[in-house]
């Protein structure tokens, strides 16, 4: 009997230590006020005539600070910078020397960025997305988030966690294109400078203000 009770106690402790994917998502939202990581992004175009789609791989660095601020710096194969400063979303294509700006509130509502940098609590996120816990895969816990309002290009996304650390985003858009971002060396609540989310168009750049 003692052995049976001890086994049950240890089993209960293991279950308590292994939070589910929804709990990992909630912990991330509650505790991650800022962070930085390296990332790799693999975009796969939809295939045709039974053939697999072409893939494109890029990498760079990522920083965020709640609320509503983030910065992606793509280094390879093409240099681009995407900055959300809380009011405006800026995209700087360095090769073209072109900057595009859009009002942030109009484009981030049901996007992966809303999950990373905007959502203040799980209840708010649940109003925008249908959340479903998925089986563990590739050493990660997964949550599928599907927008409740079918607007924009996002069809669904899967969010992967290692513990409370955001590890991957697997995004499917309405054109059948899949984008997988893998984060490496995630440092949560790191000392991210507010200057990282300030953007000034370079002199001579062509600035396009999108509606």
C-alpha positions as CSV (number, residue, x, y, z in Angstrom):
1,X,0.0,0.0,0.0
2,X,2.8,2.4,0.9
3,X,4.4,1.8,-2.5
4,X,1.1,2.5,-4.2
5,X,0.6,5.7,-2.4
6,X,4.1,6.9,-3.1
7,X,3.7,6.1,-6.8
8,X,0.5,8.1,-6.9
9,X,2.2,11.0,-5.1
10,X,5.1,11.1,-7.5
11,X,2.8,10.7,-10.5
12,X,0.7,13.7,-9.2
13,X,3.9,15.8,-8.8
14,X,5.0,15.0,-12.4
15,X,1.6,16.0,-13.7
16,X,1.8,19.3,-11.8
17,X,5.2,20.0,-13.2
18,X,4.3,19.3,-16.8
19,X,1.8,22.1,-17.6
20,X,-0.3,21.7,-20.7
21,X,0.2,23.8,-23.8
22,X,-2.6,26.2,-23.0
23,X,-1.1,26.8,-19.6
24,X,2.3,27.4,-21.2
25,X,0.7,30.0,-23.5
26,X,-1.0,31.7,-20.6
27,X,2.3,31.8,-18.6
28,X,4.1,33.3,-21.6
29,X,1.4,36.0,-21.9
30,X,1.5,36.8,-18.2
31,X,5.2,36.8,-17.6
32,X,7.0,37.7,-20.8
33,X,7.1,41.5,-20.9
34,X,10.1,41.6,-23.3
35,X,12.5,39.3,-25.0
36,X,15.0,38.7,-27.7
37,X,16.0,35.8,-29.9
38,X,17.6,34.7,-33.1
39,X,15.2,33.2,-35.6
40,X,15.1,31.1,-38.8
41,X,12.1,31.3,-41.1
42,X,11.2,28.8,-43.7
43,X,8.4,29.8,-46.2
44,X,6.9,27.1,-48.3
45,X,4.7,28.0,-51.3
46,X,1.7,25.8,-52.2
47,X,2.6,23.0,-54.6
48,X,1.0,22.5,-58.0
49,X,0.1,19.4,-59.9
50,X,1.0,17.2,-57.0
51,X,4.5,18.6,-56.8
52,X,5.9,20.0,-53.5
53,X,6.1,23.8,-53.2
54,X,9.3,25.8,-53.3
55,X,10.8,26.8,-50.1
56,X,12.7,30.0,-49.0
57,X,14.8,30.2,-45.9
58,X,15.8,33.4,-44.1
59,X,17.2,34.3,-40.7
60,X,17.8,37.2,-38.4
61,X,17.1,38.6,-34.9
62,X,13.9,39.4,-33.1
63,X,13.0,41.6,-30.1
64,X,9.7,42.5,-28.5
65,X,8.4,44.6,-25.6
66,X,4.8,44.7,-24.4
67,X,2.6,46.4,-25.2
68,X,2.6,46.4,-29.0
69,X,6.3,46.8,-29.8
70,X,8.6,44.4,-31.8
71,X,11.4,44.4,-34.2
72,X,12.4,41.8,-36.8
73,X,15.8,42.2,-38.5
74,X,16.2,39.9,-41.5
75,X,19.9,39.4,-42.4
76,X,19.9,36.7,-45.0
77,X,19.2,36.2,-47.9
78,X,17.7,39.7,-48.2
79,X,18.1,42.5,-45.6
80,X,14.8,43.8,-44.3
81,X,13.7,45.5,-41.0
82,X,10.2,45.4,-39.6
83,X,9.5,47.6,-36.6
84,X,6.2,48.2,-34.7
85,X,6.6,51.2,-32.5
86,X,3.1,51.0,-30.9
87,X,1.5,53.3,-33.5
88,X,3.0,52.5,-36.8
89,X,4.3,49.4,-38.5
90,X,7.4,50.1,-40.6
91,X,8.9,47.8,-43.2
92,X,12.3,48.8,-44.6
93,X,13.5,46.9,-47.6
94,X,17.2,47.8,-47.6
95,X,18.0,46.5,-51.1
96,X,15.3,48.6,-52.6
97,X,15.9,51.5,-50.2
98,X,12.1,51.6,-49.7
99,X,10.1,52.1,-46.5
100,X,6.4,51.2,-46.2
101,X,4.4,52.4,-43.2
102,X,0.9,51.4,-42.0
103,X,-1.2,52.2,-39.0
104,X,-0.4,49.4,-36.6
105,X,-3.9,49.0,-35.2
106,X,-5.3,48.1,-38.6
107,X,-2.9,45.3,-39.4
108,X,-2.0,43.5,-36.1
109,X,-5.4,42.4,-34.7
110,X,-5.4,38.7,-35.6
111,X,-1.7,38.1,-36.5
112,X,1.1,36.2,-34.9
113,X,2.5,39.5,-33.7
114,X,-0.7,40.0,-31.7
115,X,0.1,36.9,-29.7
116,X,3.7,37.7,-29.1
117,X,3.6,41.4,-28.3
118,X,0.0,42.6,-27.8
119,X,-2.3,40.2,-26.0
120,X,-2.5,41.3,-22.3
121,X,-4.2,38.1,-21.1
122,X,-5.6,34.8,-22.2
123,X,-9.2,36.0,-22.1
124,X,-8.4,38.7,-24.6
125,X,-6.6,36.2,-26.9
126,X,-9.6,33.9,-26.7
127,X,-11.9,36.6,-27.9
128,X,-9.9,36.8,-31.1
129,X,-8.8,33.1,-31.6
130,X,-10.1,29.6,-31.1
131,X,-7.4,27.9,-29.0
132,X,-6.9,24.1,-29.1
133,X,-4.2,22.1,-27.4
134,X,-2.3,19.8,-29.7
135,X,-0.2,16.7,-29.0
136,X,3.5,17.3,-28.2
137,X,5.8,17.2,-31.3
138,X,9.5,17.8,-31.9
139,X,10.1,18.2,-28.2
140,X,7.6,21.1,-28.0
141,X,4.1,21.7,-26.7
142,X,1.7,23.1,-29.3
143,X,-1.4,25.3,-29.3
144,X,-3.4,25.9,-32.5
145,X,-4.9,29.4,-32.8
146,X,-7.5,30.0,-35.4
147,X,-9.0,33.5,-35.9
148,X,-12.7,33.6,-35.1
149,X,-13.2,36.4,-37.7
150,X,-12.2,35.2,-41.2
151,X,-10.5,38.4,-42.3
152,X,-7.0,39.0,-43.5
153,X,-4.5,36.5,-44.7
154,X,-4.1,34.4,-41.6
155,X,-5.9,31.0,-41.7
156,X,-4.4,29.4,-38.6
157,X,-1.2,29.2,-36.6
158,X,0.4,26.7,-34.3
159,X,2.4,28.0,-31.4
160,X,5.2,25.9,-30.0
161,X,6.7,26.1,-26.5
162,X,9.6,24.6,-24.6
163,X,8.5,25.1,-21.0
164,X,7.4,28.7,-20.9
165,X,9.7,29.8,-23.7
166,X,8.2,30.6,-27.1
167,X,10.1,28.2,-29.5
168,X,8.2,28.2,-32.8
169,X,5.3,29.6,-34.9
170,X,3.8,27.6,-37.7
171,X,1.6,29.9,-39.8
172,X,-0.7,29.0,-42.7
173,X,-2.2,31.8,-44.8
174,X,-5.3,32.0,-47.0
175,X,-3.1,31.5,-50.1
176,X,-1.9,28.1,-48.9
177,X,1.6,29.4,-48.0
178,X,3.2,28.0,-44.9
179,X,5.7,30.0,-42.8
180,X,7.6,28.4,-39.9
181,X,9.6,30.6,-37.6
182,X,11.9,28.8,-35.1
183,X,13.3,30.9,-32.3
184,X,16.7,30.1,-30.8
185,X,18.4,31.5,-27.6
186,X,15.2,33.1,-26.4
187,X,15.9,35.5,-23.6
188,X,12.7,36.6,-21.8
189,X,12.5,39.8,-19.8
190,X,15.9,40.8,-21.1
191,X,17.0,44.4,-21.0
192,X,15.6,45.4,-24.4
193,X,16.3,49.1,-25.1
194,X,13.2,51.2,-26.0
195,X,15.3,52.7,-28.8
196,X,15.1,49.3,-30.6
197,X,11.4,50.2,-31.5
198,X,12.1,53.7,-32.8
199,X,12.3,53.9,-36.6
200,X,13.6,56.8,-38.7
201,X,13.4,56.4,-42.5
202,X,17.0,56.6,-43.9
203,X,17.8,59.7,-45.9
204,X,16.9,59.2,-49.6
205,X,14.6,56.3,-49.0
206,X,11.3,56.1,-50.9
207,X,8.6,56.2,-48.2
208,X,5.2,54.7,-49.0
209,X,2.3,55.3,-46.6
210,X,-0.2,52.4,-47.1
211,X,-3.8,52.9,-46.2
